[in-house]
Amino acid sequence: MSVQDRVIRIIAEQAMIEPSDVSMTDTMQDLGIDSMGLVECIFALEEEFDIEVPFNANEPDSSDFDISSVASVVAGIESLIARQKD
């Protein structure tokens, strides 16, 4: 399973929808994921990929991790995985 598929599966679980209903252009808001759901998503992603996501739930706009869309989350996770291998 690709990184993208795994990220979409986790986001879909949080949104309580089918992964096939998640579009790469969707925002967390589009999917009905609130701030608590977002934090749960981040924790699930960290656990799934054994990484640390630089995300501050108290100040999401000033975080280094772009959560503006599903595509940006996938790209961010791929980047963190690549950095971890260095």
Helices and strands as residue ranges (DSSP letters): H 3-15, G 19-21, H 35-49, G 60-62, H 70-85
